[in-house]
Amino acid sequence: MGEVSELFLVMIVIAAAAFAPLGYFIYKYTQENGKPFGETEPHGDSPSKINDLAENVIHFLKELWAGKSQSS
């Protein structure tokens, strides 16, 4: 009977360790009115140099392609 009790305690400890991150997330989520990570901006609204560079390259390629198609 002692082996079953020891196994039960070990399983409880493993389960607690496995579900601790979920419990922490739920705690943080309910702590700040549904904003667990504070004020975050929606994806795509923040300025980015990489996004600006990609837009410039796309604009340049469109102009280049439009210029070649008109001269043909």
Biopython code that builds the backbone (N, CA, C, O; Angstrom):
import numpy as np
from Bio.PDB.StructureBuilder import StructureBuilder

atoms = [
    (1, "MET", "N", (0.826, -1.199, 0.000)),
    (1, "MET", "CA", (0.000, 0.000, 0.000)),
    (1, "MET", "C", (0.865, 1.255, 0.000)),
    (1, "MET", "O", (0.443, 2.290, -0.514)),
    (2, "GLY", "N", (2.051, 1.182, 0.560)),
    (2, "GLY", "CA", (2.939, 2.336, 0.593)),
    (2, "GLY", "C", (3.400, 2.726, -0.796)),
    (2, "GLY", "O", (3.585, 3.910, -1.076)),
    (3, "GLU", "N", (3.591, 1.743, -1.677)),
    (3, "GLU", "CA", (4.043, 2.032, -3.025)),
    (3, "GLU", "C", (2.988, 2.824, -3.803)),
    (3, "GLU", "O", (3.323, 3.714, -4.585)),
    (4, "VAL", "N", (1.736, 2.498, -3.586)),
    (4, "VAL", "CA", (0.656, 3.213, -4.267)),
    (4, "VAL", "C", (0.597, 4.663, -3.790)),
    (4, "VAL", "O", (0.396, 5.577, -4.591)),
    (5, "SER", "N", (0.770, 4.870, -2.494)),
    (5, "SER", "CA", (0.749, 6.232, -1.944)),
    (5, "SER", "C", (1.923, 7.047, -2.478)),
    (5, "SER", "O", (1.758, 8.216, -2.826)),
    (6, "GLU", "N", (3.098, 6.444, -2.545)),
    (6, "GLU", "CA", (4.269, 7.148, -3.072)),
    (6, "GLU", "C", (4.063, 7.497, -4.545)),
    (6, "GLU", "O", (4.382, 8.604, -4.978)),
    (7, "LEU", "N", (3.538, 6.559, -5.299)),
    (7, "LEU", "CA", (3.276, 6.800, -6.712)),
    (7, "LEU", "C", (2.254, 7.922, -6.888)),
    (7, "LEU", "O", (2.397, 8.760, -7.778)),
    (8, "PHE", "N", (1.223, 7.937, -6.043)),
    (8, "PHE", "CA", (0.209, 8.976, -6.096)),
    (8, "PHE", "C", (0.835, 10.348, -5.828)),
    (8, "PHE", "O", (0.527, 11.308, -6.534)),
    (9, "LEU", "N", (1.692, 10.453, -4.839)),
    (9, "LEU", "CA", (2.336, 11.730, -4.521)),
    (9, "LEU", "C", (3.255, 12.185, -5.664)),
    (9, "LEU", "O", (3.290, 13.366, -6.010)),
    (10, "VAL", "N", (3.989, 11.245, -6.237)),
    (10, "VAL", "CA", (4.871, 11.599, -7.346)),
    (10, "VAL", "C", (4.044, 12.097, -8.532)),
    (10, "VAL", "O", (4.425, 13.067, -9.187)),
    (11, "MET", "N", (2.934, 11.450, -8.808)),
    (11, "MET", "CA", (2.075, 11.877, -9.912)),
    (11, "MET", "C", (1.475, 13.252, -9.650)),
    (11, "MET", "O", (1.327, 14.045, -10.579)),
    (12, "ILE", "N", (1.132, 13.543, -8.411)),
    (12, "ILE", "CA", (0.604, 14.873, -8.057)),
    (12, "ILE", "C", (1.672, 15.940, -8.284)),
    (12, "ILE", "O", (1.369, 17.009, -8.812)),
    (13, "VAL", "N", (2.908, 15.666, -7.894)),
    (13, "VAL", "CA", (4.004, 16.627, -8.075)),
    (13, "VAL", "C", (4.250, 16.857, -9.571)),
    (13, "VAL", "O", (4.437, 17.998, -9.993)),
    (14, "ILE", "N", (4.252, 15.799, -10.369)),
    (14, "ILE", "CA", (4.465, 15.935, -11.810)),
    (14, "ILE", "C", (3.320, 16.726, -12.445)),
    (14, "ILE", "O", (3.560, 17.585, -13.294)),
    (15, "ALA", "N", (2.103, 16.451, -12.049)),
    (15, "ALA", "CA", (0.946, 17.178, -12.598)),
    (15, "ALA", "C", (1.004, 18.657, -12.220)),
    (15, "ALA", "O", (0.686, 19.519, -13.039)),
    (16, "ALA", "N", (1.404, 18.951, -10.994)),
    (16, "ALA", "CA", (1.513, 20.353, -10.568)),
    (16, "ALA", "C", (2.563, 21.084, -11.396)),
    (16, "ALA", "O", (2.356, 22.230, -11.795)),
    (17, "ALA", "N", (3.689, 20.423, -11.655)),
    (17, "ALA", "CA", (4.743, 21.050, -12.459)),
    (17, "ALA", "C", (4.280, 21.237, -13.909)),
    (17, "ALA", "O", (4.623, 22.232, -14.548)),
    (18, "ALA", "N", (3.511, 20.290, -14.419)),
    (18, "ALA", "CA", (3.064, 20.375, -15.803)),
    (18, "ALA", "C", (2.030, 21.482, -16.009)),
    (18, "ALA", "O", (2.032, 22.134, -17.053)),
    (19, "PHE", "N", (1.162, 21.701, -15.047)),
    (19, "PHE", "CA", (0.101, 22.685, -15.199)),
    (19, "PHE", "C", (0.422, 24.035, -14.566)),
    (19, "PHE", "O", (-0.421, 24.932, -14.595)),
    (20, "ALA", "N", (1.604, 24.205, -13.999)),
    (20, "ALA", "CA", (1.981, 25.484, -13.399)),
    (20, "ALA", "C", (1.980, 26.623, -14.416)),
    (20, "ALA", "O", (1.469, 27.697, -14.098)),
    (21, "PRO", "N", (2.529, 26.446, -15.634)),
    (21, "PRO", "CA", (2.485, 27.561, -16.601)),
    (21, "PRO", "C", (1.068, 27.984, -16.962)),
    (21, "PRO", "O", (0.796, 29.173, -17.129)),
    (22, "LEU", "N", (0.171, 27.022, -17.083)),
    (22, "LEU", "CA", (-1.222, 27.345, -17.388)),
    (22, "LEU", "C", (-1.850, 28.140, -16.248)),
    (22, "LEU", "O", (-2.559, 29.119, -16.480)),
    (23, "GLY", "N", (-1.587, 27.718, -15.033)),
    (23, "GLY", "CA", (-2.108, 28.446, -13.873)),
    (23, "GLY", "C", (-1.563, 29.856, -13.798)),
    (23, "GLY", "O", (-2.292, 30.790, -13.466)),
    (24, "TYR", "N", (-0.276, 30.017, -14.107)),
    (24, "TYR", "CA", (0.323, 31.355, -14.083)),
    (24, "TYR", "C", (-0.310, 32.246, -15.149)),
    (24, "TYR", "O", (-0.595, 33.416, -14.894)),
    (25, "PHE", "N", (-0.531, 31.687, -16.353)),
    (25, "PHE", "CA", (-1.153, 32.472, -17.416)),
    (25, "PHE", "C", (-2.560, 32.900, -17.019)),
    (25, "PHE", "O", (-2.937, 34.053, -17.225)),
    (26, "ILE", "N", (-3.327, 31.996, -16.460)),
    (26, "ILE", "CA", (-4.689, 32.334, -16.023)),
    (26, "ILE", "C", (-4.652, 33.408, -14.946)),
    (26, "ILE", "O", (-5.479, 34.320, -14.945)),
    (27, "TYR", "N", (-3.697, 33.301, -14.033)),
    (27, "TYR", "CA", (-3.550, 34.305, -12.976)),
    (27, "TYR", "C", (-3.238, 35.675, -13.571)),
    (27, "TYR", "O", (-3.850, 36.670, -13.182)),
    (28, "LYS", "N", (-2.288, 35.739, -14.517)),
    (28, "LYS", "CA", (-1.930, 37.014, -15.130)),
    (28, "LYS", "C", (-3.070, 37.559, -15.990)),
    (28, "LYS", "O", (-3.277, 38.770, -16.059)),
    (29, "TYR", "N", (-3.803, 36.665, -16.640)),
    (29, "TYR", "CA", (-4.904, 37.087, -17.515)),
    (29, "TYR", "C", (-6.019, 37.735, -16.701)),
    (29, "TYR", "O", (-6.588, 38.739, -17.130)),
    (30, "THR", "N", (-6.335, 37.189, -15.554)),
    (30, "THR", "CA", (-7.401, 37.745, -14.741)),
    (30, "THR", "C", (-6.930, 38.939, -13.919)),
    (30, "THR", "O", (-7.753, 39.702, -13.412)),
    (31, "GLN", "N", (-5.639, 39.110, -13.783)),
    (31, "GLN", "CA", (-5.103, 40.177, -12.954)),
    (31, "GLN", "C", (-5.281, 41.556, -13.594)),
    (31, "GLN", "O", (-5.583, 42.521, -12.892)),
    (32, "GLU", "N", (-5.100, 41.664, -14.912)),
    (32, "GLU", "CA", (-5.114, 42.973, -15.558)),
    (32, "GLU", "C", (-6.267, 43.118, -16.547)),
    (32, "GLU", "O", (-6.070, 43.613, -17.657)),
    (33, "ASN", "N", (-7.436, 42.703, -16.166)),
    (33, "ASN", "CA", (-8.644, 42.872, -16.973)),
    (33, "ASN", "C", (-8.503, 42.302, -18.383)),
    (33, "ASN", "O", (-8.838, 42.972, -19.361)),
    (34, "GLY", "N", (-8.022, 41.099, -18.487)),
    (34, "GLY", "CA", (-7.935, 40.440, -19.781)),
    (34, "GLY", "C", (-6.741, 40.824, -20.617)),
    (34, "GLY", "O", (-6.707, 40.506, -21.805)),
    (35, "LYS", "N", (-5.760, 41.492, -20.048)),
    (35, "LYS", "CA", (-4.552, 41.864, -20.780)),
    (35, "LYS", "C", (-3.343, 41.295, -20.038)),
    (35, "LYS", "O", (-2.717, 41.992, -19.239)),
    (36, "PRO", "N", (-3.015, 40.028, -20.302)),
    (36, "PRO", "CA", (-1.975, 39.375, -19.511)),
    (36, "PRO", "C", (-0.594, 39.950, -19.743)),
    (36, "PRO", "O", (0.262, 39.831, -18.865)),
    (37, "PHE", "N", (-0.342, 40.556, -20.865)),
    (37, "PHE", "CA", (0.993, 41.051, -21.168)),
    (37, "PHE", "C", (1.031, 42.564, -21.257)),
    (37, "PHE", "O", (1.931, 43.120, -21.885)),
    (38, "GLY", "N", (0.082, 43.236, -20.647)),
    (38, "GLY", "CA", (0.049, 44.684, -20.660)),
    (38, "GLY", "C", (-0.517, 45.217, -21.956)),
    (38, "GLY", "O", (-1.185, 44.496, -22.696)),
    (39, "GLU", "N", (-0.252, 46.464, -22.226)),
    (39, "GLU", "CA", (-0.740, 47.097, -23.444)),
    (39, "GLU", "C", (0.145, 46.681, -24.615)),
    (39, "GLU", "O", (1.336, 46.989, -24.642)),
    (40, "THR", "N", (-0.433, 45.993, -25.565)),
    (40, "THR", "CA", (0.296, 45.600, -26.768)),
    (40, "THR", "C", (-0.441, 46.135, -27.981)),
    (40, "THR", "O", (-1.665, 46.264, -27.976)),
    (41, "GLU", "N", (0.325, 46.445, -29.025)),
    (41, "GLU", "CA", (-0.269, 46.949, -30.249)),
    (41, "GLU", "C", (-0.665, 45.777, -31.134)),
    (41, "GLU", "O", (0.001, 44.742, -31.127)),
    (42, "PRO", "N", (-1.730, 45.928, -31.887)),
    (42, "PRO", "CA", (-2.087, 44.883, -32.844)),
    (42, "PRO", "C", (-0.981, 44.701, -33.877)),
    (42, "PRO", "O", (-0.240, 45.634, -34.185)),
    (43, "HIS", "N", (-0.886, 43.509, -34.395)),
    (43, "HIS", "CA", (0.176, 43.207, -35.356)),
    (43, "HIS", "C", (0.009, 44.050, -36.620)),
    (43, "HIS", "O", (-1.078, 44.138, -37.191)),
    (44, "GLY", "N", (1.107, 44.662, -37.036)),
    (44, "GLY", "CA", (1.104, 45.424, -38.272)),
    (44, "GLY", "C", (0.909, 46.918, -38.087)),
    (44, "GLY", "O", (1.076, 47.671, -39.046)),
    (45, "ASP", "N", (0.565, 47.374, -36.903)),
    (45, "ASP", "CA", (0.337, 48.798, -36.687)),
    (45, "ASP", "C", (1.599, 49.544, -36.268)),
    (45, "ASP", "O", (1.658, 50.768, -36.386)),
    (46, "SER", "N", (2.596, 48.834, -35.786)),
    (46, "SER", "CA", (3.794, 49.510, -35.325)),
    (46, "SER", "C", (4.762, 49.715, -36.492)),
    (46, "SER", "O", (4.880, 48.846, -37.355)),
    (47, "PRO", "N", (5.451, 50.851, -36.526)),
    (47, "PRO", "CA", (6.386, 51.099, -37.621)),
    (47, "PRO", "C", (7.576, 50.143, -37.555)),
    (47, "PRO", "O", (8.037, 49.786, -36.471)),
    (48, "SER", "N", (8.062, 49.738, -38.711)),
    (48, "SER", "CA", (9.176, 48.815, -38.768)),
    (48, "SER", "C", (10.056, 49.180, -39.946)),
    (48, "SER", "O", (9.556, 49.417, -41.046)),
    (49, "LYS", "N", (11.354, 49.227, -39.732)),
    (49, "LYS", "CA", (12.274, 49.549, -40.824)),
    (49, "LYS", "C", (12.264, 48.454, -41.881)),
    (49, "LYS", "O", (12.416, 48.742, -43.069)),
    (50, "ILE", "N", (12.090, 47.218, -41.470)),
    (50, "ILE", "CA", (12.048, 46.116, -42.431)),
    (50, "ILE", "C", (10.802, 46.220, -43.309)),
    (50, "ILE", "O", (10.874, 46.014, -44.520)),
    (51, "ASN", "N", (9.659, 46.541, -42.696)),
    (51, "ASN", "CA", (8.437, 46.721, -43.483)),
    (51, "ASN", "C", (8.567, 47.885, -44.456)),
    (51, "ASN", "O", (8.131, 47.797, -45.604)),
    (52, "ASP", "N", (9.171, 48.981, -43.988)),
    (52, "ASP", "CA", (9.371, 50.137, -44.857)),
    (52, "ASP", "C", (10.291, 49.787, -46.022)),
    (52, "ASP", "O", (10.032, 50.188, -47.157)),
    (53, "LEU", "N", (11.364, 49.043, -45.750)),
    (53, "LEU", "CA", (12.284, 48.642, -46.807)),
    (53, "LEU", "C", (11.583, 47.740, -47.819)),
    (53, "LEU", "O", (11.756, 47.909, -49.026)),
    (54, "ALA", "N", (10.798, 46.790, -47.335)),
    (54, "ALA", "CA", (10.076, 45.888, -48.238)),
    (54, "ALA", "C", (9.082, 46.661, -49.099)),
    (54, "ALA", "O", (8.954, 46.386, -50.292)),
    (55, "GLU", "N", (8.381, 47.623, -48.510)),
    (55, "GLU", "CA", (7.441, 48.431, -49.286)),
    (55, "GLU", "C", (8.164, 49.247, -50.352)),
    (55, "GLU", "O", (7.675, 49.381, -51.473)),
    (56, "ASN", "N", (9.332, 49.795, -50.000)),
    (56, "ASN", "CA", (10.107, 50.569, -50.982)),
    (56, "ASN", "C", (10.581, 49.684, -52.124)),
    (56, "ASN", "O", (10.532, 50.099, -53.282)),
    (57, "VAL", "N", (11.036, 48.478, -51.824)),
    (57, "VAL", "CA", (11.492, 47.556, -52.864)),
    (57, "VAL", "C", (10.330, 47.170, -53.769)),
    (57, "VAL", "O", (10.482, 47.158, -54.991)),
    (58, "ILE", "N", (9.184, 46.857, -53.200)),
    (58, "ILE", "CA", (8.014, 46.488, -54.001)),
    (58, "ILE", "C", (7.589, 47.656, -54.892)),
    (58, "ILE", "O", (7.284, 47.466, -56.069)),
    (59, "HIS", "N", (7.571, 48.869, -54.321)),
    (59, "HIS", "CA", (7.206, 50.048, -55.109)),
    (59, "HIS", "C", (8.194, 50.262, -56.255)),
    (59, "HIS", "O", (7.791, 50.567, -57.378)),
    (60, "PHE", "N", (9.493, 50.102, -55.969)),
    (60, "PHE", "CA", (10.524, 50.256, -57.003)),
    (60, "PHE", "C", (10.350, 49.222, -58.107)),
    (60, "PHE", "O", (10.440, 49.559, -59.288)),
    (61, "LEU", "N", (10.104, 47.972, -57.741)),
    (61, "LEU", "CA", (9.928, 46.917, -58.738)),
    (61, "LEU", "C", (8.664, 47.145, -59.576)),
    (61, "LEU", "O", (8.664, 46.877, -60.777)),
    (62, "LYS", "N", (7.597, 47.635, -58.956)),
    (62, "LYS", "CA", (6.380, 47.934, -59.717)),
    (62, "LYS", "C", (6.641, 49.042, -60.737)),
    (62, "LYS", "O", (6.192, 48.955, -61.880)),
    (63, "GLU", "N", (7.368, 50.086, -60.321)),
    (63, "GLU", "CA", (7.693, 51.167, -61.246)),
    (63, "GLU", "C", (8.591, 50.665, -62.365)),
    (63, "GLU", "O", (8.401, 51.022, -63.528)),
    (64, "LEU", "N", (9.570, 49.838, -62.016)),
    (64, "LEU", "CA", (10.477, 49.284, -63.016)),
    (64, "LEU", "C", (9.714, 48.419, -64.016)),
    (64, "LEU", "O", (9.942, 48.514, -65.222)),
    (65, "TRP", "N", (8.831, 47.597, -63.529)),
    (65, "TRP", "CA", (8.042, 46.715, -64.395)),
    (65, "TRP", "C", (7.080, 47.520, -65.264)),
    (65, "TRP", "O", (6.896, 47.211, -66.442)),
    (66, "ALA", "N", (6.463, 48.555, -64.682)),
    (66, "ALA", "CA", (5.543, 49.399, -65.452)),
    (66, "ALA", "C", (6.303, 50.155, -66.528)),
    (66, "ALA", "O", (5.783, 50.341, -67.628)),
    (67, "GLY", "N", (7.517, 50.593, -66.237)),
    (67, "GLY", "CA", (8.324, 51.310, -67.236)),
    (67, "GLY", "C", (8.725, 50.399, -68.380)),
    (67, "GLY", "O", (8.716, 50.826, -69.535)),
    (68, "LYS", "N", (9.078, 49.153, -68.088)),
    (68, "LYS", "CA", (9.462, 48.221, -69.150)),
    (68, "LYS", "C", (8.274, 47.836, -70.017)),
    (68, "LYS", "O", (8.424, 47.677, -71.228)),
    (69, "SER", "N", (7.099, 47.684, -69.423)),
    (69, "SER", "CA", (5.944, 47.278, -70.209)),
    (69, "SER", "C", (5.460, 48.417, -71.123)),
    (69, "SER", "O", (4.882, 48.149, -72.177)),
    (70, "GLN", "N", (5.684, 49.664, -70.740)),
    (70, "GLN", "CA", (5.268, 50.793, -71.569)),
    (70, "GLN", "C", (6.229, 50.999, -72.742)),
    (70, "GLN", "O", (5.805, 51.415, -73.820)),
    (71, "SER", "N", (7.516, 50.712, -72.541)),
    (71, "SER", "CA", (8.497, 50.936, -73.593)),
    (71, "SER", "C", (8.521, 49.792, -74.600)),
    (71, "SER", "O", (9.150, 49.921, -75.650)),
    (72, "SER", "N", (7.862, 48.689, -74.311)),
    (72, "SER", "CA", (7.859, 47.543, -75.238)),
    (72, "SER", "C", (6.911, 47.714, -76.381)),
    (72, "SER", "O", (6.805, 46.833, -77.234)),
]
sb = StructureBuilder()
sb.init_structure("model")
sb.init_model(0)
sb.init_chain("A")
sb.init_seg("    ")
for serial, (resi, resn, name, xyz) in enumerate(atoms, 1):
    if name == "N":
        sb.init_residue(resn, " ", resi, " ")
    sb.init_atom(name, np.array(xyz, "f"), 0.0, 1.0, " ", f" {name:<3s}", serial, name[0])
structure = sb.get_structure()
